[in-house]
């Protein structure tokens, strides 16, 4: 599982993040540190990161907690993206 800094500007460029994901080959990616109306940083919204992903590989979790089991992880080399609701 990779917790990915998905806000670009203040973190890692999304093209570089794509390379990191390809190299690490995580089974699941949870984007974090992206724009929120509640935040103060001028960074990208999660949708910018999701633009690099196939929609069928994205699950929006209803809540800020996710419990993953081995059975939930994809069998392919393409990671599944879990977008949690921001808690603050």
Residue frames as a rotation matrix with the C-alpha (Angstrom) as fourth column:
UNK 1
0.594 0.805 0.000 0.00
0.805 -0.594 0.000 0.00
0.000 0.000 -1.000 0.00
UNK 2
-0.588 -0.762 0.271 1.40
0.772 -0.629 -0.091 3.38
0.239 0.156 0.958 -1.02
UNK 3
0.453 0.597 -0.662 0.27
0.684 -0.709 -0.171 6.60
-0.571 -0.375 -0.730 0.63
UNK 4
-0.207 -0.532 0.821 0.85
0.970 -0.219 0.102 8.99
0.126 0.818 0.562 -2.26
UNK 5
-0.332 0.005 -0.943 1.41
0.310 -0.944 -0.114 12.74
-0.891 -0.330 0.312 -2.03
UNK 6
-0.216 0.383 0.898 -1.01
0.956 0.272 0.114 13.75
-0.200 0.883 -0.424 -4.76
UNK 7
0.593 0.532 -0.605 -1.11
0.494 -0.833 -0.248 17.55
-0.636 -0.152 -0.757 -4.53
UNK 8
0.548 -0.493 0.676 1.77
0.721 -0.132 -0.680 18.20
0.425 0.860 0.283 -6.96
UNK 9
0.551 -0.386 0.740 3.26
-0.041 -0.898 -0.438 21.67
0.833 0.211 -0.511 -6.36
UNK 10
0.359 -0.403 0.842 4.26
-0.900 -0.388 0.198 21.46
0.247 -0.829 -0.502 -2.67
UNK 11
0.587 -0.073 0.806 4.96
-0.387 0.849 0.359 17.73
-0.711 -0.523 0.470 -2.77
UNK 12
-0.528 -0.686 0.501 6.01
0.149 0.506 0.850 15.73
-0.836 0.523 -0.165 -5.85
UNK 13
-0.474 0.332 -0.815 5.20
-0.848 -0.422 0.321 16.42
-0.238 0.844 0.481 -9.49
UNK 14
0.447 0.775 0.447 2.51
-0.605 0.630 -0.487 14.06
-0.659 -0.052 0.750 -10.74
UNK 15
0.677 -0.288 -0.677 4.69
-0.544 0.424 -0.724 12.82
0.496 0.859 0.130 -13.61
UNK 16
-0.469 -0.877 0.103 7.32
-0.673 0.279 -0.685 11.86
0.572 -0.390 -0.721 -11.02
UNK 17
-0.250 0.478 0.842 4.65
-0.797 0.393 -0.459 10.25
-0.550 -0.786 0.283 -8.84
UNK 18
0.777 0.517 -0.358 3.58
-0.626 0.578 -0.523 8.14
-0.063 0.631 0.773 -11.83
UNK 19
0.158 -0.824 -0.544 7.19
-0.514 0.402 -0.758 6.93
0.843 0.400 -0.360 -12.13
UNK 20
-0.641 -0.364 0.676 7.38
-0.763 0.212 -0.610 6.10
0.079 -0.907 -0.414 -8.41
UNK 21
0.260 0.827 0.499 4.14
-0.756 0.495 -0.428 4.12
-0.601 -0.266 0.754 -8.58
UNK 22
0.776 0.004 -0.631 5.39
-0.523 0.562 -0.640 2.23
0.352 0.827 0.438 -11.65
UNK 23
-0.203 -0.959 -0.200 8.67
-0.554 0.281 -0.784 1.41
0.807 -0.048 -0.588 -9.93
UNK 24
-0.684 -0.061 0.727 7.25
-0.719 0.227 -0.657 0.39
-0.125 -0.972 -0.199 -6.56
UNK 25
-0.561 0.542 -0.626 4.27
-0.231 0.623 0.747 -1.51
0.795 0.564 -0.224 -8.03
UNK 26
-0.857 0.323 0.402 2.01
-0.397 0.082 -0.914 -1.16
-0.328 -0.943 0.058 -4.99
UNK 27
-0.733 0.671 0.108 -1.24
0.664 0.674 0.323 -3.13
0.144 0.309 -0.940 -5.01
UNK 28
0.463 0.882 -0.089 -3.12
0.876 -0.440 0.199 -0.15
0.137 -0.170 -0.976 -3.59
UNK 29
-0.723 -0.594 0.353 -2.56
0.534 -0.805 -0.259 3.61
0.438 0.001 0.899 -3.62
UNK 30
0.371 0.774 -0.513 -4.21
0.923 -0.367 0.115 6.03
-0.099 -0.517 -0.850 -1.21
UNK 31
-0.152 -0.421 0.894 -3.80
0.530 -0.798 -0.286 9.65
0.834 0.431 0.344 -2.35
UNK 32
0.463 0.231 -0.856 -3.17
0.859 -0.354 0.369 12.19
-0.217 -0.906 -0.363 0.38
UNK 33
-0.240 -0.566 -0.789 -1.97
0.418 -0.794 0.442 15.77
-0.876 -0.224 0.427 0.77
UNK 34
-0.622 0.153 0.768 -4.14
0.728 -0.249 0.639 17.24
0.289 0.956 0.043 -1.99
UNK 35
-0.843 0.238 0.482 -6.28
-0.219 -0.971 0.095 20.37
0.491 -0.025 0.871 -2.18
UNK 36
-0.272 0.820 -0.503 -9.10
0.948 0.319 0.009 20.82
0.168 -0.475 -0.864 0.27
UNK 37
0.192 0.430 0.882 -11.29
0.238 -0.893 0.383 23.89
0.952 0.137 -0.273 0.72
UNK 38
0.973 0.168 -0.162 -10.49
0.179 -0.091 0.980 23.47
0.150 -0.982 -0.119 4.42
UNK 39
0.322 -0.938 -0.127 -6.73
0.917 0.276 0.286 23.64
-0.234 -0.209 0.950 3.80
UNK 40
0.661 -0.161 -0.733 -4.35
-0.023 -0.981 0.195 26.53
-0.750 -0.112 -0.652 3.31
UNK 41
-0.423 -0.898 0.122 -1.95
0.067 0.103 0.992 25.20
-0.904 0.428 0.016 0.65
UNK 42
0.387 0.450 -0.805 -2.33
-0.777 -0.310 -0.547 26.01
-0.496 0.837 0.229 -3.03
UNK 43
-0.758 -0.572 0.315 -2.00
-0.360 0.768 0.530 22.45
-0.545 0.288 -0.788 -4.32
UNK 44
-0.697 0.447 -0.561 -3.87
-0.531 0.204 0.823 20.31
0.482 0.871 0.096 -6.83
UNK 45
0.183 0.818 0.545 -7.20
-0.949 0.291 -0.119 18.60
-0.256 -0.496 0.830 -6.07
UNK 46
-0.260 -0.261 0.930 -7.32
-0.239 0.950 0.200 14.80
-0.936 -0.170 -0.309 -6.05
UNK 47
0.749 0.623 0.227 -9.09
0.082 0.253 -0.964 14.87
-0.657 0.741 0.139 -9.43
UNK 48
0.530 -0.645 -0.550 -5.84
-0.848 -0.401 -0.346 16.02
0.002 0.650 -0.760 -11.07
UNK 49
-0.537 -0.706 0.462 -4.09
-0.724 0.666 0.177 12.88
-0.432 -0.240 -0.869 -9.78
UNK 50
-0.034 0.618 0.785 -7.07
0.033 0.786 -0.617 10.71
-0.999 0.005 -0.047 -10.74
UNK 51
0.718 0.240 -0.653 -6.73
-0.576 -0.323 -0.751 12.03
-0.391 0.916 -0.094 -14.29
UNK 52
-0.262 -0.890 -0.372 -3.64
-0.959 0.283 0.000 9.79
0.105 0.357 -0.928 -14.49
UNK 53
-0.794 0.015 0.608 -5.67
-0.267 0.890 -0.370 6.71
-0.547 -0.456 -0.703 -13.50
UNK 54
-0.758 0.609 -0.232 -8.22
0.010 0.368 0.930 4.51
0.652 0.702 -0.285 -15.23
UNK 55
-0.250 0.735 0.630 -11.67
-0.872 -0.454 0.184 5.13
0.421 -0.504 0.754 -13.70
UNK 56
0.627 0.529 -0.572 -12.26
-0.293 0.840 0.457 1.39
0.722 -0.119 0.681 -13.21
UNK 57
-0.081 -0.746 -0.661 -9.21
0.602 0.492 -0.629 1.33
0.795 -0.449 0.409 -10.90
UNK 58
-0.823 -0.172 0.541 -10.59
-0.214 -0.788 -0.578 4.00
0.525 -0.592 0.612 -8.56
UNK 59
-0.003 0.815 -0.579 -12.84
0.784 0.362 0.505 3.52
0.621 -0.452 -0.641 -5.53
UNK 60
-0.414 -0.015 0.910 -14.12
-0.394 -0.898 -0.195 6.48
0.820 -0.440 0.366 -3.54
UNK 61
-0.600 0.111 -0.792 -14.43
0.654 0.638 -0.406 5.35
0.460 -0.762 -0.455 0.05
UNK 62
0.290 0.760 0.581 -17.39
0.037 -0.616 0.787 6.74
0.956 -0.207 -0.206 1.97
UNK 63
0.989 -0.019 -0.145 -15.48
0.143 -0.064 0.988 7.85
-0.028 -0.998 -0.061 5.03
UNK 64
0.518 -0.847 0.119 -11.97
-0.778 -0.524 -0.346 8.54
0.355 0.087 -0.931 6.23
UNK 65
-0.120 -0.509 0.853 -11.18
-0.720 0.636 0.279 4.98
-0.684 -0.580 -0.442 7.34
UNK 66
0.479 0.200 -0.855 -10.36
-0.783 0.537 -0.313 2.02
0.397 0.819 0.414 5.11
UNK 67
0.129 -0.422 0.897 -9.64
-0.560 0.715 0.417 -1.54
-0.818 -0.557 -0.144 6.13
UNK 68
0.269 -0.143 -0.953 -7.87
-0.916 0.268 -0.299 -3.50
0.298 0.953 -0.059 3.40
UNK 69
0.482 -0.163 0.861 -7.46
-0.305 0.890 0.339 -7.24
-0.821 -0.426 0.379 3.32
UNK 70
-0.631 -0.770 0.090 -5.25
-0.236 0.301 0.924 -9.29
-0.739 0.562 -0.372 1.04
UNK 71
-0.330 0.592 0.735 -8.38
0.788 0.602 -0.132 -10.53
-0.520 0.536 -0.665 -0.76
UNK 72
0.666 0.631 -0.397 -9.28
0.363 -0.740 -0.567 -6.93
-0.652 0.234 -0.722 -1.67
UNK 73
-0.045 -0.788 -0.614 -5.97
-0.407 -0.547 0.732 -6.26
-0.912 0.282 -0.296 -3.42
UNK 74
0.688 0.340 -0.641 -5.84
-0.705 0.102 -0.702 -6.60
-0.173 0.935 0.310 -7.20
UNK 75
0.607 -0.442 0.661 -4.19
0.297 0.897 0.327 -9.63
-0.737 -0.002 0.675 -8.74
UNK 76
0.723 -0.312 0.616 -2.76
0.600 -0.158 -0.784 -7.51
0.342 0.937 0.073 -11.57
UNK 77
-0.321 -0.916 -0.241 0.24
0.947 -0.306 -0.096 -5.16
0.014 -0.259 0.966 -11.60
UNK 78
-0.398 0.275 0.876 -2.07
0.161 -0.919 0.361 -2.17
0.903 0.284 0.321 -11.87
UNK 79
-0.943 -0.004 -0.333 -2.70
0.333 -0.028 -0.942 -0.66
-0.006 -1.000 0.027 -8.45
UNK 80
0.092 0.989 0.117 -6.18
0.822 -0.141 0.551 0.13
0.562 0.045 -0.826 -7.21
UNK 81
-0.793 -0.308 0.526 -6.71
0.072 -0.904 -0.422 3.70
0.605 -0.297 0.739 -6.02
UNK 82
0.028 0.779 -0.626 -8.73
0.951 0.172 0.257 4.29
0.308 -0.603 -0.736 -2.86
UNK 83
-0.588 -0.139 0.797 -9.81
0.060 -0.990 -0.128 7.89
0.806 -0.028 0.591 -2.29
UNK 84
-0.374 0.413 -0.830 -10.85
0.925 0.232 -0.302 8.51
0.068 -0.881 -0.469 1.28
UNK 85
0.617 0.571 0.541 -13.04
0.440 -0.821 0.365 11.41
0.653 0.013 -0.758 2.38
UNK 86
-0.470 -0.796 0.382 -11.05
0.114 -0.484 -0.868 14.08
0.875 -0.364 0.318 4.12
UNK 87
0.000 0.459 -0.889 -11.66
0.915 0.359 0.185 14.06
0.404 -0.813 -0.420 7.85
UNK 88
-0.130 -0.097 -0.987 -10.75
0.678 -0.735 -0.017 17.70
-0.723 -0.672 0.161 8.54
